[in-house]
Amino acid sequence: MKEVLRILRLVMPHWPRVLASIGANGMSAVFSVIAIGAVIPFLQVLFERGESPAAAPEKFELNKEALVDWFNYHFSSLIEQQGELRTLLFLSLAVIVLFLMKNAFFYLALYVLAPVRTRILRDLRQQLYRRFLILPLSFYAARKKGDLMSRATSDVQEVEWSVLRGFELFFREPVSLLFFLVTLIIMSPALTLFVFVLLPLAALLIGRIARSLRKRSGKAQNLLGQLLSLVEESIGGLRIIQAFNAEAYTRKRFQRINQAYTRLLISISRRSDLSSPLSEFLGVLILVSVLWFGGRMVIGESAVLGPEVFITYLIIFSQMITPAKNLTTAWYQVQKGAASLDRIEEVLKAEEVITEKPDALLVQYPGKGIVFRNVGFRYEEEWVLKNIDLEISSGKVVALVGPSGAGKSTLVDLIPRFYDPLEGEVLLNGIKLKEYRIDQVRGMMGIVSQDTILFNESVFNNIAFGRDDFTLEQVQEAARIANAEEFILGMQGGYEANIGDRGHKLSGGQRQRLSIARAVLRNPPILILDEATSALDTQSERLVQEAMERIMQGRTVIVIAHRLSTIEKADIIVVMDQGRIVERGNHQELMKAQGHYARLQALSNFR
C-alpha cells in the first residue's frame, strides 16, 4: 500500500487528467455492461422464455424489476412490429454501436493519461539533475558516478515501464471491475458472494510472489549501477588499462558483475512472467467454480436463475478476468519498479548539507577579507583540519604550502562553501559565510585547479561557461590575458573550435590557460589557484605563470603550490602539516626561521 501512496504523490499534480481518465474508463465500462446485457432479450427469445408485460410500466423506476419490465415490454413490442429476424439485426447493430462507444471512451482514457506519464518522468529527471547540481561534494565522495547515472537513466526508465504503466491499470481496471461487479450482484447476489469467497485466496497467492520481486529488483538496479560505473571508469582510465596490460583483469571484473546481473534478471523475469499465466489460471479456476455452482442454480427443480441470465452472468464474469489479470500484472510491475523509485528518492531526499538562509545577505566586496576562526573539518573519522586560525586581507596574496595530505585543498574548499566547517567559522568581511547567499559568495571567486575541468564544447563556450551575456571581444580579451589566444587562433575554427571530451584535443598547458581565461573573464575579486602549474612542462609552466601573475594584480589571491619558486613573492606564506598551520610569514622571514618552510625549499631545490 505504501508504494501506491508514493505513486499517488507523483500523480496528484496531474489530477484533472487523472479524473478525466477515470471518468472515461467509467463510461467505457457502462457501455460494455449495456452491450453485454443486450444479449439477454435475444436469449430469452431463443429459449422461448420471454414473458412480456401486457402494458408498459406506469412509471420508470431505478430498480431491477422495473428496468427488466420496461425493457421486456419495449423489446417484445419491437418483435411484434418488426419480426424476430429484423429485431435481431437491430439488436446486433446496437451492440456494435455500444462496443464502438466503449472502445472510443477506452482510447480517450489512454489519450488523456498519456501526458501524465511522460510529464512525471520529465519532472523526475529534472529533479534528479537539479539535486545532482546542488548536493555537496561530500555526497559524491562515497558514490560512483556510474551508479548515479544509472539512477537518472535506467531507474527512471524502470519507473516508466513498471510503475507508471502499471499504475495506469490501477486507474482503469478497478472502474471496469466495479461496474461489472455491481451488475453481477444485481443479477445474482448469492452467486457473487460465492465469487467473493474465492477471490481473496487467489489474491493471497499472487501477493506472496509479488513481494519477492521488489527485493530482487533493488539488487538488480544496484548491479546495473556497478556495471555503468565500471564502464565509465574503464573508458576514463583506458590509457592506464592498456599501459599495464590490464585488459583481461578488467574484462573479468566486468564479466563477473555482468553474469550476476544476468542471473538476477532471469530470476526476476521468471517471477514477473508468472503473473499473467498464474492470474489467468486462477481466473479460469474461479470461472469453472462459478459454472459449477451457478449451474446448480439453473438446473433442477429448485432453479432460481434462468439460463439466459446465467449465460449473461458468465459472459460478464469472463469480462472481469482480463481486468483482474491486468491488476495482478500491475501489482507485479509496481513491486518490481518500487526498487527503482527507492533509488531515485534516495537522491531526491539526500540531505542538503550546504544550505542557504531565507534572508541571506548580499556580499559587499572588497572589504575586510577572509578570516578562519578556530576551524576544524573532517570527511569521516580523522580530522583533516584542526584549530585553523588565519586572516587573508583584501588585495593580498596568500600562499599555502606543505606536503600532500596537509589539508591545503580542503582549506580553500571551505571558502566557496563546497564544504562547511564542522568546528569554528569562516568569515567574510566580518560576517559568517553562512549568512550570505551561496551564489553571491561563489560569484566573487575565480577558481583555477590542477585538474582542469573543461567541457565538450567550443573554446568560446568553455571560456564563457555558465553565462550567455559575454561578447566575443570580452572572451578574446580574457584569452589574451591568459596567454591563450595564440594557440586558439591556430586551431581550425578558432574560438568556435570544439575541444573534445574534457578538452582532450588540447595539451595540458593549453587546457590550463583556457581554465585561467574562464576565471579572468568574470573579473573575480577573489582568486583561488590550486596547484595550477604542478603538472606542466617548463615552457607551459612559464606561460601559465605569466598569465597568473597578470591576473593576480589587485585581487585577493589564495595560491596552493608545490613548486615553491612560484610563490616566493606572496605577501604571506602559510605552511601546513597534518591539518594544522605550523608556520606563517613571508619568504625571507620563513627562510630565516629555518623551520618547515626552509626544509621544503631545500627539498625543492634538491629535486
MONOR-V946714 format. One record per residue. N is the residue number from 1. PSI is psi in degrees with one decimal (NA if undefined). OMEGA is omega as a letter, one per 40 degrees, with the letter a starting at -180 (none if undefined). BURIAL is b if it has 16 or more other ideal C-beta (glycine too) atoms within 10 Angstrom, else e. Layout:
# MONOR-V946714
((N:PSI:OMEGA:BURIAL) (N:PSI:OMEGA:BURIAL))
This chain:
# MONOR-V946714
((1:-31.7:i:e) (2:-40.6:a:e) (3:-40.9:a:b) (4:-42.0:i:e) (5:-38.6:i:e) (6:-40.2:i:e) (7:-35.5:i:b) (8:-36.1:i:e) (9:-34.2:i:e) (10:-33.9:a:b) (11:-27.7:a:b) (12:-38.6:i:e) (13:-16.3:a:e) (14:29.1:a:b) (15:-32.2:i:e) (16:-42.1:i:e) (17:-35.6:i:b) (18:-45.0:i:b) (19:-40.9:i:e) (20:-39.6:i:e) (21:-42.5:i:b) (22:-41.5:i:b) (23:-42.7:i:e) (24:-39.2:i:b) (25:-36.9:i:b) (26:-44.9:i:b) (27:-38.0:i:b) (28:-42.6:i:b) (29:-38.6:i:b) (30:-48.7:a:b) (31:-33.1:i:b) (32:-44.3:i:b) (33:-43.5:a:b) (34:-41.7:a:b) (35:-42.4:i:b) (36:-40.1:i:b) (37:-24.4:a:b) (38:-12.5:i:b) (39:-25.3:a:b) (40:-50.6:a:b) (41:-34.6:i:b) (42:-41.4:i:b) (43:-34.0:i:b) (44:-40.9:i:b) (45:-42.7:a:b) (46:-42.5:a:e) (47:1.8:a:e) (48:44.0:a:e) (49:-1.6:a:e) (50:128.5:i:b) (51:98.4:a:e) (52:141.3:i:b) (53:145.8:a:e) (54:-29.3:a:e) (55:161.3:i:e) (56:144.7:i:e) (57:142.8:a:b) (58:-37.3:i:e) (59:152.8:a:e) (60:126.1:i:e) (61:150.6:a:e) (62:71.2:i:e) (63:164.1:a:e) (64:-49.0:a:e) (65:-43.9:a:e) (66:-41.6:i:e) (67:-44.0:i:e) (68:-45.2:i:e) (69:-43.7:a:b) (70:-43.7:a:b) (71:-44.5:a:e) (72:-40.1:a:b) (73:-50.8:a:b) (74:-33.4:i:e) (75:-41.3:i:b) (76:-39.4:i:b) (77:-39.0:i:e) (78:-38.6:i:b) (79:-43.2:a:b) (80:-37.3:a:e) (81:-39.8:a:e) (82:-14.7:a:e) (83:160.9:a:e) (84:-41.7:a:e) (85:-44.6:i:e) (86:-37.3:i:e) (87:-38.9:i:b) (88:-38.9:i:e) (89:-45.6:i:e) (90:-42.9:a:e) (91:-42.0:i:b) (92:-44.5:i:e) (93:-38.7:i:e) (94:-41.3:i:e) (95:-40.8:i:b) (96:-46.2:a:e) (97:-42.3:a:e) (98:-43.4:i:b) (99:-30.8:i:e) (100:-44.8:i:e) (101:-38.7:i:b) (102:-47.2:a:b) (103:-28.9:i:e) (104:-44.5:i:e) (105:-33.2:i:b) (106:-46.4:i:b) (107:-39.1:i:e) (108:-39.1:i:b) (109:-42.6:i:b) (110:-40.0:a:e) (111:-42.8:a:e) (112:-33.7:a:b) (113:-20.4:a:b) (114:-46.0:i:e) (115:-25.8:a:e) (116:-47.6:a:b) (117:-48.1:a:b) (118:-35.1:i:e) (119:-33.4:i:e) (120:-42.8:i:b) (121:-41.4:i:b) (122:-45.8:a:e) (123:-38.3:i:e) (124:-44.9:i:b) (125:-42.6:i:e) (126:-42.4:i:e) (127:-41.8:i:e) (128:-46.5:a:b) (129:-39.1:i:e) (130:-41.7:i:e) (131:-39.5:i:b) (132:-36.4:a:e) (133:-30.4:a:e) (134:-13.9:i:e) (135:146.6:a:b) (136:161.8:i:b) (137:-28.1:i:e) (138:-27.8:i:e) (139:-35.9:a:b) (140:-11.3:a:e) (141:-38.2:a:e) (142:12.6:a:e) (143:151.6:i:b) (144:141.6:a:b) (145:-39.2:a:e) (146:-37.6:i:b) (147:-40.1:i:b) (148:-38.3:i:b) (149:-37.9:i:b) (150:-37.8:i:b) (151:-36.2:a:b) (152:-14.0:a:b) (153:-75.3:a:e) (154:-35.3:i:b) (155:-40.5:i:b) (156:-40.2:i:b) (157:-39.0:i:e) (158:-36.5:i:b) (159:-38.8:i:b) (160:-52.3:a:b) (161:-35.9:a:e) (162:-54.3:a:b) (163:-57.4:a:b) (164:-40.7:i:b) (165:-34.9:i:b) (166:-37.4:a:b) (167:-25.4:i:b) (168:-38.7:i:b) (169:-30.8:i:b) (170:-27.3:i:b) (171:-26.2:a:b) (172:-54.3:a:b) (173:-38.5:i:b) (174:-33.8:i:b) (175:-45.9:i:b) (176:-45.2:a:b) (177:-38.8:a:b) (178:-47.8:a:e) (179:-41.5:i:b) (180:-41.5:a:b) (181:-43.4:i:b) (182:-41.8:i:e) (183:-42.8:i:b) (184:-39.2:i:b) (185:-40.9:i:e) (186:-39.1:a:e) (187:-42.0:a:b) (188:97.6:i:b) (189:-38.7:a:e) (190:-45.9:a:e) (191:-37.7:i:b) (192:-35.7:i:b) (193:-37.9:i:e) (194:-40.4:i:b) (195:-39.9:a:b) (196:-28.1:i:e) (197:-34.9:a:e) (198:-35.3:a:b) (199:-43.8:a:e) (200:-32.7:i:e) (201:-41.2:i:e) (202:-42.1:a:b) (203:-36.1:a:b) (204:-42.8:i:e) (205:-43.8:a:e) (206:-42.9:a:b) (207:-35.8:a:e) (208:-41.7:i:e) (209:-38.1:a:b) (210:-33.2:a:b) (211:-34.2:a:e) (212:-19.5:a:e) (213:-38.6:a:b) (214:-45.0:a:b) (215:-45.8:a:e) (216:-38.5:i:b) (217:-37.0:i:b) (218:-43.8:i:b) (219:-39.3:a:e) (220:-42.7:a:b) (221:-34.9:i:b) (222:-41.1:i:b) (223:-38.4:i:b) (224:-39.6:i:b) (225:-40.0:i:b) (226:-39.2:i:b) (227:-47.5:a:b) (228:-36.9:i:b) (229:-42.6:a:b) (230:-39.8:i:b) (231:-45.3:a:e) (232:-42.7:i:b) (233:-38.6:a:b) (234:-42.9:i:b) (235:-42.6:i:e) (236:-31.6:a:e) (237:26.8:a:e) (238:-36.4:i:e) (239:-42.7:a:e) (240:-40.2:i:e) (241:-45.5:a:b) (242:-37.5:a:e) (243:-34.4:a:e) (244:14.9:i:e) (245:43.6:a:e) (246:18.7:a:e) (247:-45.4:a:e) (248:-41.6:i:e) (249:-46.6:a:e) (250:-38.5:i:b) (251:-38.5:i:e) (252:-39.7:i:e) (253:-47.0:a:e) (254:-42.7:a:e) (255:-38.3:a:e) (256:-46.9:a:e) (257:-39.9:a:b) (258:-39.2:i:b) (259:-42.7:i:e) (260:-39.8:i:e) (261:-40.8:a:b) (262:-44.2:i:e) (263:-41.2:a:e) (264:-39.7:i:b) (265:-38.4:i:e) (266:-44.3:i:e) (267:-44.0:a:e) (268:-42.9:a:b) (269:-40.5:a:e) (270:-42.4:i:e) (271:-38.8:i:b) (272:-40.8:i:b) (273:-19.7:i:e) (274:-21.9:a:e) (275:-45.1:a:b) (276:-53.3:i:e) (277:-34.6:a:e) (278:-46.9:a:b) (279:-34.8:i:b) (280:-42.1:i:e) (281:-44.6:i:e) (282:-37.4:i:b) (283:-43.7:i:b) (284:-39.3:i:e) (285:-43.6:i:e) (286:-39.1:i:b) (287:-44.1:i:b) (288:-39.1:i:e) (289:-40.9:i:e) (290:-39.5:i:b) (291:-41.8:i:e) (292:-48.9:a:e) (293:-41.9:i:e) (294:-32.2:i:b) (295:-36.1:i:e) (296:-24.6:i:e) (297:-12.4:a:b) (298:-41.9:a:b) (299:141.7:i:e) (300:173.2:a:e) (301:-29.2:a:e) (302:34.3:a:e) (303:131.0:a:e) (304:-4.8:i:e) (305:138.6:i:b) (306:151.3:a:b) (307:-36.7:a:b) (308:-35.0:i:b) (309:-41.3:a:b) (310:-41.5:i:b) (311:-43.5:i:b) (312:-38.1:i:b) (313:-45.2:a:b) (314:-37.9:i:b) (315:-46.8:a:e) (316:-41.4:i:b) (317:-39.7:i:b) (318:-30.1:i:e) (319:-21.7:i:b) (320:-21.4:a:b) (321:-43.3:a:b) (322:-51.6:i:e) (323:-33.7:i:b) (324:-40.4:i:b) (325:-39.8:i:b) (326:-38.2:i:b) (327:-38.9:i:b) (328:-46.3:i:b) (329:-40.8:i:b) (330:-40.9:i:b) (331:-40.7:i:b) (332:-45.7:a:b) (333:-42.6:i:b) (334:-42.2:i:b) (335:-39.6:i:b) (336:-41.1:a:b) (337:-13.1:a:b) (338:-31.8:i:b) (339:-39.5:i:b) (340:-38.3:i:b) (341:-36.1:i:b) (342:-43.8:a:b) (343:-36.2:i:b) (344:-44.4:a:b) (345:-24.6:i:e) (346:-37.4:i:e) (347:-44.3:a:b) (348:-28.9:a:e) (349:4.7:i:e) (350:142.7:a:e) (351:130.0:i:e) (352:94.0:a:e) (353:-38.4:i:e) (354:100.6:a:b) (355:164.4:a:e) (356:135.9:i:b) (357:148.3:i:e) (358:-33.9:a:e) (359:37.9:a:e) (360:149.1:a:b) (361:156.6:i:e) (362:148.2:a:e) (363:132.5:i:b) (364:118.8:a:e) (365:144.9:e:b) (366:158.8:a:e) (367:-134.1:a:e) (368:-15.6:a:e) (369:-161.4:a:b) (370:136.4:a:b) (371:128.9:i:b) (372:122.6:a:b) (373:104.4:i:e) (374:49.1:a:e) (375:135.0:i:b) (376:145.3:a:e) (377:145.8:i:b) (378:151.0:i:e) (379:-45.3:i:e) (380:-108.5:a:e) (381:-42.6:a:e) (382:135.0:i:e) (383:129.2:i:b) (384:-34.3:i:b) (385:138.5:a:b) (386:126.8:i:b) (387:50.8:a:e) (388:118.2:i:b) (389:116.5:a:e) (390:137.5:i:b) (391:127.4:i:e) (392:103.6:a:b) (393:151.8:a:e) (394:137.2:i:e) (395:1.5:a:e) (396:156.3:i:b) (397:118.1:a:b) (398:127.0:i:b) (399:137.1:i:b) (400:123.1:i:b) (401:164.1:a:b) (402:169.2:a:b) (403:164.8:i:e) (404:137.8:a:e) (405:7.4:a:e) (406:-16.8:i:b) (407:13.0:a:b) (408:-51.9:a:b) (409:-38.1:i:b) (410:-39.4:a:b) (411:-46.3:a:b) (412:-23.7:i:b) (413:-18.4:i:b) (414:-21.7:a:b) (415:-48.4:i:b) (416:12.1:i:b) (417:39.6:i:b) (418:-31.9:i:b) (419:160.4:i:b) (420:142.2:i:b) (421:144.9:i:b) (422:-21.0:i:e) (423:148.7:i:e) (424:-167.9:a:b) (425:151.6:i:b) (426:127.9:a:b) (427:145.3:i:b) (428:120.6:a:b) (429:34.0:i:b) (430:1.3:a:e) (431:140.5:a:e) (432:139.6:i:e) (433:-33.2:a:b) (434:-15.4:a:b) (435:-16.4:a:e) (436:161.0:i:b) (437:135.3:a:e) (438:-42.4:a:b) (439:-31.1:i:e) (440:-43.2:i:b) (441:-48.7:a:b) (442:-28.5:i:b) (443:-18.9:i:e) (444:-8.0:a:b) (445:139.7:i:b) (446:130.6:a:b) (447:126.5:i:b) (448:115.5:a:b) (449:167.6:i:b) (450:-42.5:i:b) (451:91.5:a:e) (452:128.6:i:b) (453:108.8:i:e) (454:165.2:a:b) (455:158.0:a:e) (456:68.9:a:e) (457:-175.6:i:e) (458:164.8:i:b) (459:-45.4:a:b) (460:-48.8:a:b) (461:-29.7:i:b) (462:-38.4:i:b) (463:-41.4:a:b) (464:18.4:a:b) (465:131.1:i:b) (466:-8.4:a:e) (467:144.2:i:e) (468:16.2:a:e) (469:8.1:i:e) (470:141.7:i:b) (471:166.3:i:e) (472:-37.7:a:e) (473:-41.4:i:e) (474:-41.4:i:b) (475:-41.3:i:b) (476:-40.2:i:b) (477:-42.0:i:e) (478:-39.3:i:b) (479:-38.2:i:b) (480:-43.8:i:b) (481:-34.9:a:b) (482:9.8:a:b) (483:33.8:a:b) (484:-14.0:a:b) (485:-35.8:a:b) (486:-49.4:a:e) (487:-27.7:i:b) (488:-46.8:a:b) (489:-21.7:i:e) (490:-10.5:i:e) (491:147.2:i:b) (492:115.8:a:e) (493:-13.9:i:e) (494:-125.7:a:e) (495:-14.9:i:b) (496:2.3:a:e) (497:138.5:i:b) (498:134.8:a:b) (499:0.8:i:b) (500:178.1:a:e) (501:122.2:a:e) (502:24.2:i:e) (503:31.6:a:b) (504:-13.5:i:e) (505:-6.3:a:e) (506:158.9:i:b) (507:170.7:i:e) (508:-42.8:i:b) (509:-37.7:i:b) (510:-41.4:i:b) (511:-41.0:a:b) (512:-37.0:i:b) (513:-33.0:i:b) (514:-39.6:i:b) (515:-39.4:i:b) (516:-41.6:i:b) (517:-38.7:i:b) (518:-40.6:i:b) (519:-39.3:a:b) (520:-39.8:a:b) (521:-32.6:a:b) (522:-5.1:i:b) (523:55.5:a:e) (524:142.7:i:b) (525:-22.0:i:b) (526:130.9:a:b) (527:129.2:i:b) (528:118.6:a:b) (529:106.3:a:b) (530:91.5:i:b) (531:48.8:a:b) (532:-15.7:a:b) (533:4.9:a:b) (534:-26.7:a:e) (535:16.2:a:e) (536:155.2:i:b) (537:173.8:a:e) (538:-45.0:a:e) (539:-44.3:i:e) (540:-38.4:i:b) (541:-40.5:a:b) (542:-44.4:a:e) (543:-42.9:i:b) (544:-39.8:i:b) (545:-41.0:i:b) (546:-42.7:i:e) (547:-41.4:a:b) (548:-41.1:i:b) (549:-34.0:a:e) (550:-40.1:a:e) (551:-12.5:a:b) (552:-12.8:a:b) (553:126.3:i:e) (554:14.5:a:e) (555:160.5:i:b) (556:123.2:a:b) (557:130.9:i:b) (558:118.8:a:b) (559:129.6:i:b) (560:125.5:a:b) (561:138.2:i:b) (562:-32.9:i:b) (563:101.2:a:e) (564:-18.3:i:b) (565:-21.3:a:e) (566:-9.7:a:b) (567:16.6:a:b) (568:-25.0:a:e) (569:3.4:a:e) (570:147.1:i:b) (571:-42.8:i:e) (572:134.9:i:b) (573:123.3:a:b) (574:121.7:a:b) (575:126.8:a:b) (576:148.7:i:b) (577:126.3:i:b) (578:43.1:i:e) (579:7.5:a:b) (580:156.5:i:e) (581:119.1:a:b) (582:-20.3:i:e) (583:155.8:i:b) (584:151.9:a:b) (585:-175.4:i:b) (586:178.9:a:e) (587:-48.1:a:b) (588:-43.8:a:e) (589:-41.8:a:e) (590:-33.9:i:b) (591:-37.1:i:e) (592:-34.1:a:e) (593:-21.8:i:e) (594:44.4:i:e) (595:-139.9:a:e) (596:-45.0:a:b) (597:-42.3:i:b) (598:-39.0:i:e) (599:-40.0:i:e) (600:-38.5:i:b) (601:-42.5:a:b) (602:-43.2:i:e) (603:-39.0:i:e) (604:-42.7:i:e) (605:-33.4:i:e) (606:-39.1:i:e) (607:NA:none:e))
